[in-house]
């Protein structure tokens, strides 16, 4: 039972971390889109707001 509880906790933390990262990436992608709309080169906007660690838009609403 203890092992199951530990695995459940580990999974929930992982899911929460993934959800937070997805949310942050979504907001960063929206900021990049705003910069591009204002005339900034997409590569420059991406570099200024997060560098290469960002993925492309992954379904941000």
N, C-alpha and C positions, 0 to 999 in steps of 0.2 A: 504494500500500500504506500509506503514511504517513497519508493522509487517512482511509482505512478504520479504521486503528488509533485515530486521534483521535476519530472519530465513535463508535466502540465504547466508548471511555473515557467520552465525554460521556454516552452513553445509560446506561451502568452507574451513573454517579454520579447521574443523574436518577432512575433506578429505586430506588437506595438511599435517596436523600433522600425519595422518596415513601413508601417502606416505613417509614422512621423516623417521618415525620410521621403516617402512619396508626396506627402503634403508640402514639405519644404521645397522639393524639386518642382512641384507644380507652381508654387508661388514664384520661384526663381525663373521658370520658363515664361510665366506671364510678364514678369519684369523685362525679360529679354525681348518678348514680343512688343512691348511698349516702346523699348529703345529702338527696335527695328522700324516700327511705325513712325518714329521721330527722325529716321534717317541714318541711324547708326548701323554700321556693317554688322551682320549677325555674328560673325566670328569674334569681333571686338566686344560686342555686347555680352556674349557668352563668357569670354575671358574675364571681363570686368566683374561679372556676377557669380563666378564660381569655377571658372577654369574648365578643364577637361573632365572633371569627375561627373559632370552632369550628363545625363542621357538626353535624348531628344524627348519631345513631348510624349508622355505616356498616358494620354487620356485625361488631361486636366480639364476641368469643367470651367 
